[in-house]
Amino acid sequence: MRLWCLALFSVAILVSDGCGGGGGGGCGTPGSTTECSSGDICSNLSGDGNECRKICTSQADCPADQSCNGIANTDVKSCQPKSGSTATPPPTPTATPK
């Protein structure tokens, strides 16, 4: 049973690590959109490397826990975690009783 739970947890981590507006998924070049999903851009995050994030033009485009900040060496902005905030952890998988 433990092995099954560990395998399920590993799959949940892999699925939650993809590129998307909520963030996640490393990318190589800040300002590039080729490595990200539609509507996302590779953003340089303070202390966290590069990550695909939702493109924004104003704070209203971002969730409350994110700020519409500029991307280094570009004139584009993306929704980035506010200083001191942490990413929402993936949901904890639960085993289905037999």
Secondary structure, DSSP 8 states (H G I E B T S, - for coil): -HHHHHHHHHHHHHHHTS-STT---B-SSTT--TTS-TTEEEEEETTTEEEEEEEESSGGGS-TTEEEEE-TTSS-EEEEE-TT--------------
